[in-house]
């Protein structure tokens, strides 16, 4: 049995005065978008703005995405009129905005979107993240297809300009925006995301460090190939900005396992408590986790009870390689594992997918935890780890949360 464990107490020292100054600067870069047709959207947005001291906000009017599953999807033409155009108008006169926050009650998915698969579906949040990409000659389109998912699985995404960046994000440098949302099964769950973010930051300022592990739960049945090339890039050799890139097949599953290995070695080198599980089981029952990566219900040994037995400490981030882990933020039954459960179980930030993203669309574990444990924000960490935008991803969390 191979379970690599490191449980040393020291993580990082916190430079308190610098952190306080940075927090003020960050709030000025945040825009909160609230749907005034949705009482829960307004409540969650106002709660976040009050506790985070954010003053930039935009009221939109669209169907309430919190009332039922059908309302979580909005037609593309309606989205353009009710959400995108008001956003673009606001952003044109507020040029310092880098982070955009949606709240429960704003639809999560677009339908009939030009250039997207399965009848034009894509994540609303990821679409907004690429606003302005089409105006830049440095933006690269990625043609995405995979015959394994059928003839209608053909569409385009954007190559994320911020992927694997060593430079902190700004719209002025990279274009686009870092978009997250405060969501969960209930209004209380959505608000709890903010509570955990603030608690994590208070703990860091007091030098109270979480001793819980970051759990990296690989599925050994998929193997561990191409370890030396992780985290891989979609950008070809001799790439020129604006070049069109193609994905014609999903990447090898085991590469995600190997990327977890890279994350493990980095975290271990920094004395950050980490458990890298590489045996044929699905790990459950872990409490006070500081982070979590797994295959979720795609693990060949998946155990729903084990998944739902996990709990998290304030500031914890998570990602699962599950195609439809963010297909809904309302109670449901059946289907693949949901990130909503992890939110209910105490996670502070997590990425999921409204529809099939291919493995290339899943966030890199090694980049995610490398950036986050270096003091980057939650949003910067998830977006730096993501290769595709204008696609299927949704990031749950306070974008400016920093637990390190």
VEXDREN-2710 file (C-alpha; in Angstrom, 1 decimal):
% VEXDREN-2710
k/r/px/py/pz
1/UNK/0.0/0.0/0.0
2/UNK/1.4/3.4/-1.0
3/UNK/0.2/6.3/1.0
4/UNK/2.6/9.2/1.2
5/UNK/2.0/11.3/4.2
6/UNK/3.6/14.5/5.5
7/UNK/2.3/16.1/8.7
8/UNK/4.7/18.8/9.8
9/UNK/3.2/21.8/11.6
10/UNK/4.9/24.7/9.9
11/UNK/3.3/26.1/6.8
12/UNK/4.3/29.7/6.1
13/UNK/4.9/32.9/8.1
14/UNK/2.3/35.6/7.5
15/UNK/3.4/39.2/6.8
16/UNK/0.4/40.9/8.5
17/UNK/0.8/44.6/7.6
18/UNK/1.3/43.8/3.9
19/UNK/-1.7/41.5/4.0
20/UNK/-3.9/44.2/5.4
21/UNK/-2.9/46.7/2.7
22/UNK/-3.3/44.1/0.0
23/UNK/-6.8/43.2/1.2
24/UNK/-8.0/46.8/0.8
25/UNK/-6.6/47.0/-2.7
26/UNK/-8.2/43.7/-3.6
27/UNK/-11.7/44.7/-2.6
28/UNK/-11.5/47.7/-4.9
29/UNK/-10.9/45.3/-7.8
30/UNK/-14.1/43.3/-7.1
31/UNK/-17.4/43.7/-8.8
32/UNK/-20.5/42.0/-7.4
33/UNK/-23.4/41.1/-9.8
34/UNK/-26.8/40.5/-8.3
35/UNK/-30.0/39.5/-10.0
36/UNK/-32.7/41.8/-8.6
37/UNK/-35.3/39.2/-9.7
38/UNK/-33.9/36.7/-7.2
39/UNK/-34.3/37.4/-3.5
40/UNK/-31.5/34.9/-2.7
41/UNK/-29.1/36.6/-5.1
42/UNK/-29.7/40.0/-3.5
43/UNK/-29.4/38.6/0.0
44/UNK/-26.1/36.7/-0.7
45/UNK/-24.7/39.7/-2.6
46/UNK/-25.5/42.2/0.1
47/UNK/-24.1/39.9/2.7
48/UNK/-20.8/39.5/0.9
49/UNK/-20.5/43.2/0.1
50/UNK/-21.2/44.2/3.7
51/UNK/-18.7/41.8/5.2
52/UNK/-16.0/42.2/2.5
53/UNK/-16.5/46.0/2.3
54/UNK/-16.9/45.8/-1.5
55/UNK/-18.6/48.9/-3.0
56/UNK/-18.6/48.0/-6.7
57/UNK/-21.9/46.3/-7.7
58/UNK/-24.2/45.9/-10.7
59/UNK/-27.9/45.1/-10.6
60/UNK/-29.1/42.9/-13.5
61/UNK/-32.6/41.5/-14.3
62/UNK/-32.9/38.0/-15.5
63/UNK/-34.9/34.8/-14.5
64/UNK/-34.2/33.6/-11.0
65/UNK/-31.9/30.7/-11.3
66/UNK/-32.6/29.6/-7.8
67/UNK/-36.2/28.6/-8.2
68/UNK/-35.8/25.3/-10.2
69/UNK/-33.4/23.3/-12.3
70/UNK/-34.8/24.6/-15.6
71/UNK/-34.2/28.2/-14.5
72/UNK/-30.5/27.5/-14.0
73/UNK/-30.1/27.7/-17.8
74/UNK/-30.7/30.8/-19.8
75/UNK/-30.8/31.2/-23.6
76/UNK/-27.8/32.9/-25.1
77/UNK/-29.7/35.9/-26.7
78/UNK/-31.4/36.6/-23.3
79/UNK/-28.1/36.4/-21.6
80/UNK/-26.6/38.9/-23.9
81/UNK/-29.4/41.4/-23.3
82/UNK/-29.9/41.0/-19.6
83/UNK/-26.3/40.2/-18.4
84/UNK/-23.5/40.7/-20.9
85/UNK/-24.5/44.1/-22.2
86/UNK/-25.0/45.7/-18.8
87/UNK/-21.7/44.1/-17.7
88/UNK/-19.7/45.5/-20.6
89/UNK/-21.2/48.9/-20.1
90/UNK/-20.2/48.9/-16.4
91/UNK/-16.7/47.5/-17.1
92/UNK/-16.1/50.2/-19.7
93/UNK/-16.3/52.9/-17.1
94/UNK/-14.7/50.9/-14.2
95/UNK/-11.4/49.8/-15.7
96/UNK/-9.8/48.6/-12.4
97/UNK/-12.1/45.6/-12.0
98/UNK/-10.3/42.3/-12.1
99/UNK/-12.7/40.0/-10.2
100/UNK/-16.4/39.4/-10.9
101/UNK/-18.7/37.7/-8.3
102/UNK/-22.0/36.1/-9.2
103/UNK/-24.4/34.9/-6.5
104/UNK/-26.9/32.1/-6.2
105/UNK/-29.9/33.0/-8.3
106/UNK/-27.9/34.1/-11.4
107/UNK/-28.2/31.2/-14.0
108/UNK/-25.2/29.0/-14.3
109/UNK/-25.5/27.7/-17.9
110/UNK/-26.0/29.2/-21.4
111/UNK/-28.0/27.4/-24.1
112/UNK/-27.9/28.0/-27.9
113/UNK/-24.5/29.7/-27.6
114/UNK/-22.7/30.0/-31.0
115/UNK/-19.8/27.6/-31.3
116/UNK/-20.5/25.4/-28.3
117/UNK/-21.3/21.7/-28.2
118/UNK/-24.6/19.9/-27.3
119/UNK/-26.9/22.6/-28.6
120/UNK/-24.7/25.5/-27.6
121/UNK/-24.2/24.8/-23.9
122/UNK/-21.5/26.4/-21.8
123/UNK/-20.9/27.9/-18.4
124/UNK/-22.2/31.5/-18.0
125/UNK/-19.4/32.3/-15.6
126/UNK/-16.7/31.0/-18.0
127/UNK/-18.2/33.0/-20.9
128/UNK/-18.0/36.2/-18.8
129/UNK/-14.4/35.3/-17.9
130/UNK/-13.4/35.8/-21.5
131/UNK/-15.2/39.1/-22.2
132/UNK/-12.9/41.1/-24.5
133/UNK/-10.9/38.1/-25.7
134/UNK/-12.6/38.4/-29.1
135/UNK/-11.2/41.9/-29.5
136/UNK/-7.5/40.9/-29.0
137/UNK/-5.3/39.5/-31.8
138/UNK/-3.3/37.7/-29.1
139/UNK/-6.3/35.5/-28.1
140/UNK/-6.2/31.9/-29.4
141/UNK/-9.3/29.9/-30.2
142/UNK/-9.2/26.2/-29.3
143/UNK/-11.3/23.9/-31.5
144/UNK/-12.6/21.1/-29.3
145/UNK/-13.9/17.8/-30.3
146/UNK/-13.8/14.1/-29.4
147/UNK/-15.6/11.4/-31.3
148/UNK/-16.0/9.4/-28.1
149/UNK/-18.7/12.0/-27.0
150/UNK/-20.5/11.9/-30.3
151/UNK/-20.8/14.0/-33.5
152/UNK/-22.4/17.0/-31.6
153/UNK/-19.5/17.3/-29.3
154/UNK/-17.8/20.0/-31.4
155/UNK/-17.2/23.5/-30.2
156/UNK/-14.7/26.3/-29.5
157/UNK/-13.1/27.6/-26.4
158/UNK/-10.4/30.2/-25.7
159/UNK/-6.9/29.3/-24.5
160/UNK/-6.7/30.8/-21.1
161/UNK/-4.0/33.6/-21.3
162/UNK/-3.4/33.3/-17.5
163/UNK/-2.7/29.6/-17.5
164/UNK/0.4/28.7/-15.5
165/UNK/1.3/32.3/-15.2
166/UNK/4.1/33.3/-12.8
167/UNK/2.7/36.9/-12.7
168/UNK/-0.3/37.9/-10.5
169/UNK/-3.5/38.6/-12.4
170/UNK/-4.8/41.9/-13.7
171/UNK/-7.3/42.5/-16.5
172/UNK/-5.0/45.2/-18.0
173/UNK/-2.2/42.6/-18.5
174/UNK/-4.1/39.4/-19.4
175/UNK/-7.5/40.5/-20.6
176/UNK/-10.6/38.8/-19.4
177/UNK/-11.7/38.6/-15.8
178/UNK/-11.5/36.1/-12.9
179/UNK/-15.1/35.1/-12.3
180/UNK/-16.4/33.2/-9.2
181/UNK/-19.7/32.7/-7.6
182/UNK/-21.2/32.3/-4.1
183/UNK/-23.5/29.4/-4.4
184/UNK/-24.6/26.1/-2.8
185/UNK/-27.8/24.1/-2.2
186/UNK/-29.2/26.8/0.0
187/UNK/-28.8/30.5/0.7
188/UNK/-27.1/29.6/4.0
189/UNK/-24.6/27.4/2.1
190/UNK/-23.8/30.3/-0.3
191/UNK/-23.2/32.7/2.6
192/UNK/-21.1/30.2/4.5
193/UNK/-18.5/30.4/1.7
194/UNK/-17.8/34.0/2.7
195/UNK/-17.7/33.1/6.3
196/UNK/-15.0/30.5/5.7
197/UNK/-13.0/32.8/3.6
198/UNK/-12.9/35.5/6.2
199/UNK/-12.1/33.0/9.0
200/UNK/-9.2/31.6/7.0
201/UNK/-7.8/35.1/6.6
202/UNK/-8.2/35.9/10.2
203/UNK/-6.4/32.7/11.2
204/UNK/-3.5/33.5/8.8
205/UNK/-3.1/37.0/10.3
206/UNK/-3.0/35.5/13.8
207/UNK/-0.5/32.9/12.6
208/UNK/-3.0/30.1/13.4
209/UNK/-2.1/27.5/10.9
210/UNK/-4.3/24.6/9.8
211/UNK/-2.7/21.3/10.6
212/UNK/-5.1/19.4/8.4
213/UNK/-3.9/17.6/5.3
214/UNK/-4.4/18.3/1.6
215/UNK/-5.8/15.0/0.3
216/UNK/-4.7/14.0/-3.2
217/UNK/-6.7/10.8/-4.0
218/UNK/-5.5/9.3/-7.3
219/UNK/-7.3/6.4/-9.0
220/UNK/-4.5/3.8/-9.6
221/UNK/-6.5/2.0/-12.2
222/UNK/-5.8/4.9/-14.6
223/UNK/-2.1/4.6/-14.2
224/UNK/0.6/7.3/-13.8
225/UNK/1.9/8.2/-17.3
226/UNK/4.0/11.2/-18.5
227/UNK/5.1/12.3/-15.0
228/UNK/7.9/14.4/-16.4
229/UNK/5.5/16.5/-18.6
230/UNK/3.1/17.6/-15.8
231/UNK/1.5/20.0/-15.7
232/UNK/1.1/19.9/-19.5
233/UNK/0.3/22.7/-21.8
234/UNK/-2.0/22.9/-24.8
235/UNK/0.2/25.4/-26.5
236/UNK/2.2/23.8/-29.4
237/UNK/5.9/24.3/-30.1
238/UNK/6.7/27.5/-32.0
239/UNK/3.3/28.9/-30.9
240/UNK/2.4/32.4/-32.0
241/UNK/-0.2/34.5/-30.2
242/UNK/-3.6/34.2/-31.9
243/UNK/-2.8/30.8/-33.4
244/UNK/-5.7/28.4/-33.5
245/UNK/-5.2/25.2/-31.4
246/UNK/-7.1/21.9/-31.7
247/UNK/-8.2/19.3/-29.3
248/UNK/-9.4/16.1/-31.1
249/UNK/-9.3/13.7/-28.2
250/UNK/-9.5/13.7/-24.4
251/UNK/-6.1/13.5/-22.7
252/UNK/-5.0/10.3/-21.0
253/UNK/-6.7/9.9/-17.7
254/UNK/-3.6/8.9/-15.8
255/UNK/-2.0/12.2/-16.5
256/UNK/-4.3/13.7/-13.8
257/UNK/-2.9/11.2/-11.4
258/UNK/0.6/12.2/-12.4
259/UNK/-0.2/15.9/-11.9
260/UNK/-1.3/15.0/-8.3
261/UNK/2.2/13.5/-7.8
262/UNK/3.8/16.8/-8.9
263/UNK/1.5/18.6/-6.4
264/UNK/2.5/16.2/-3.7
265/UNK/6.2/16.7/-4.1
266/UNK/5.8/20.5/-4.1
267/UNK/3.7/20.5/-1.0
268/UNK/6.0/18.1/0.8
269/UNK/9.0/20.3/-0.1
270/UNK/7.2/23.2/1.7
271/UNK/6.4/21.1/4.8
272/UNK/2.6/21.4/4.0
273/UNK/0.7/18.5/5.4
274/UNK/-0.4/16.3/2.5
275/UNK/-1.6/12.8/1.8
276/UNK/-1.1/11.3/-1.7
277/UNK/-3.1/8.2/-2.0
278/UNK/-2.1/6.0/-5.0
279/UNK/-3.7/2.7/-4.2
280/UNK/-7.0/1.2/-5.5
281/UNK/-9.4/2.7/-3.0
282/UNK/-11.5/5.8/-2.5
283/UNK/-10.5/7.7/0.6
284/UNK/-13.3/8.9/2.9
285/UNK/-13.6/9.8/6.5
286/UNK/-11.0/12.5/6.5
287/UNK/-11.7/15.6/8.6
288/UNK/-10.4/19.1/8.7
289/UNK/-8.9/18.8/5.2
290/UNK/-7.0/21.9/3.9
291/UNK/-7.5/20.8/0.3
292/UNK/-8.9/18.0/-1.8
293/UNK/-8.3/16.5/-5.3
294/UNK/-10.0/13.3/-6.5
295/UNK/-11.8/11.7/-9.4
296/UNK/-15.1/11.9/-7.5
297/UNK/-17.6/9.5/-9.0
298/UNK/-15.3/8.8/-11.9
299/UNK/-13.0/6.9/-9.6
300/UNK/-13.5/3.2/-10.3
301/UNK/-13.7/2.6/-6.5
302/UNK/-15.9/5.6/-5.8
303/UNK/-17.9/5.4/-2.6
304/UNK/-20.6/8.0/-2.2
305/UNK/-20.7/7.6/1.6
306/UNK/-16.9/8.2/1.7
307/UNK/-17.2/11.3/-0.5
308/UNK/-19.9/12.7/1.8
309/UNK/-17.9/11.9/4.9
310/UNK/-15.2/14.4/4.1
311/UNK/-15.0/17.7/5.9
312/UNK/-12.9/20.8/5.5
313/UNK/-11.1/23.6/7.4
314/UNK/-11.6/27.3/6.6
315/UNK/-9.7/28.2/3.4
316/UNK/-9.7/24.7/1.9
317/UNK/-9.8/24.4/-1.9
318/UNK/-11.0/21.4/-3.9
319/UNK/-11.3/20.0/-7.5
320/UNK/-12.7/16.8/-8.8
321/UNK/-12.3/15.3/-12.3
322/UNK/-16.0/15.0/-12.8
323/UNK/-17.7/16.0/-16.1
324/UNK/-20.9/17.5/-14.6
325/UNK/-20.0/18.2/-11.0
326/UNK/-21.6/21.7/-11.3
327/UNK/-24.6/20.7/-13.4
328/UNK/-26.9/22.1/-10.7
329/UNK/-26.7/24.0/-7.4
330/UNK/-30.1/22.8/-6.3
331/UNK/-30.9/19.5/-4.5
332/UNK/-31.1/16.6/-6.9
333/UNK/-30.6/12.8/-7.0
334/UNK/-28.7/10.5/-9.3
335/UNK/-25.9/11.3/-11.7
336/UNK/-22.3/12.2/-11.1
337/UNK/-20.9/13.5/-7.8
338/UNK/-21.5/17.2/-7.2
339/UNK/-19.3/20.0/-5.8
340/UNK/-22.4/21.3/-4.0
341/UNK/-21.9/18.5/-1.5
342/UNK/-18.4/19.7/-0.8
343/UNK/-19.7/23.2/-0.2
344/UNK/-22.2/21.8/2.2
345/UNK/-19.4/19.8/3.9
346/UNK/-17.3/23.0/4.5
347/UNK/-15.1/23.6/1.5
348/UNK/-14.2/27.3/0.9
349/UNK/-13.4/27.1/-2.8
350/UNK/-14.1/24.5/-5.5
351/UNK/-14.2/24.2/-9.3
352/UNK/-16.8/22.2/-11.2
353/UNK/-18.4/21.9/-14.6
354/UNK/-21.9/22.5/-16.0
355/UNK/-21.3/20.0/-18.9
356/UNK/-18.5/17.8/-20.4
357/UNK/-15.2/19.8/-20.4
358/UNK/-12.9/16.9/-21.3
359/UNK/-10.0/16.3/-18.9
360/UNK/-8.1/19.2/-20.6
361/UNK/-10.7/21.5/-19.0
362/UNK/-10.1/20.3/-15.4
363/UNK/-7.8/22.4/-13.3
364/UNK/-4.2/21.3/-12.7
365/UNK/-3.7/20.1/-9.1
366/UNK/-0.1/21.1/-9.0
367/UNK/-0.6/24.6/-10.3
368/UNK/-3.7/25.2/-8.1
369/UNK/-1.9/24.4/-4.8
370/UNK/1.4/25.9/-5.9
371/UNK/-0.2/29.3/-6.4
372/UNK/-2.6/29.2/-3.4
373/UNK/0.0/28.2/-0.9
374/UNK/2.3/31.0/-2.2
375/UNK/-0.4/33.5/-1.1
376/UNK/-2.2/34.0/-4.4
377/UNK/-6.0/34.5/-4.2
378/UNK/-8.5/31.8/-4.6
379/UNK/-9.5/33.0/-8.0
380/UNK/-6.0/33.5/-9.2
381/UNK/-5.1/30.0/-8.1
382/UNK/-8.0/28.3/-9.9
383/UNK/-7.7/30.3/-13.1
384/UNK/-3.9/29.9/-13.3
385/UNK/-4.6/26.1/-13.1
386/UNK/-7.2/26.1/-15.9
387/UNK/-6.3/25.7/-19.6
388/UNK/-9.6/26.5/-21.2
389/UNK/-12.0/29.5/-20.7
390/UNK/-15.3/30.4/-22.4
391/UNK/-16.1/26.7/-21.7
392/UNK/-17.7/24.7/-19.0
393/UNK/-16.1/25.7/-15.7
394/UNK/-17.5/27.3/-12.6
395/UNK/-15.5/28.4/-9.6
396/UNK/-17.2/28.6/-6.2
397/UNK/-15.7/30.9/-3.7
398/UNK/-14.8/34.4/-2.6
399/UNK/-12.3/35.4/-5.3
400/UNK/-10.0/37.3/-3.1
401/UNK/-9.8/34.7/-0.3
402/UNK/-6.2/34.0/0.8
403/UNK/-5.5/31.4/3.4
404/UNK/-1.7/31.6/3.2
END
